[in-house]
Amino acid sequence: MRQKHTDIIRINPTYPESSLIEHAATLVRAGELVVFPTETVYGLGANALQPEAVERIFAVKGRPFSDPLIVHIADQSTLETLVTHVPPQALQLAQAFWPGPLTLILPASSRVPKLVTAG
C-alpha cells in the first residue's frame, strides 16, 4: 500500500512565489494529488490525463465512478487538445471570460481517460 505523506504549501494569493507554484506543478506532473482553492470551495486535483492519479481522486473522496470530474486548464490552446470540437459560441465565451470561472461542457477527445468523463 502506498504510504501517505502530506506537504502543506502556503501560497500568498496576492504575491504568489513562482517556485512554490512550480513545486505544486511538479507534484501534479508526477501523478500526485494537490488541494487548491477555487472561487467557492477547495478542489482536489491531479493530472486529468493520468488515469492512476484520477483513480486516486475518486478513492480519496469516496466519489462514485459515475460522477464525472471537472478538468481545469491553463489556457485556450489546451482546450483544443482535450476536445473533439469547439463550437464558435464556446470559443467566443472562452475569449471573453478566460481566465476566469467559466465552465464549458464539450465532447472529450480520446486523450481524456473515460474515467474523467464517467464514460
Rosetta blueprint (number, residue, H / E / L):
1 M L
2 R L
3 Q L
4 K L
5 H L
6 T L
7 D L
8 I L
9 I L
10 R L
11 I L
12 N L
13 P L
14 T L
15 Y L
16 P L
17 E L
18 S H
19 S H
20 L H
21 I H
22 E H
23 H H
24 A H
25 A H
26 T H
27 L H
28 V H
29 R H
30 A L
31 G L
32 E L
33 L L
34 V E
35 V E
36 F E
37 P E
38 T L
39 E L
40 T L
41 V L
42 Y E
43 G E
44 L E
45 G E
46 A L
47 N L
48 A L
49 L L
50 Q L
51 P H
52 E H
53 A H
54 V H
55 E H
56 R H
57 I H
58 F H
59 A H
60 V H
61 K H
62 G L
63 R L
64 P L
65 F L
66 S L
67 D L
68 P L
69 L L
70 I L
71 V L
72 H L
73 I L
74 A L
75 D L
76 Q H
77 S H
78 T H
79 L H
80 E H
81 T H
82 L H
83 V E
84 T L
85 H L
86 V L
87 P L
88 P H
89 Q H
90 A H
91 L H
92 Q H
93 L H
94 A H
95 Q H
96 A H
97 F H
98 W L
99 P L
100 G L
101 P L
102 L L
103 T L
104 L L
105 I L
106 L L
107 P L
108 A E
109 S L
110 S L
111 R L
112 V L
113 P L
114 K H
115 L H
116 V H
117 T H
118 A L
119 G L
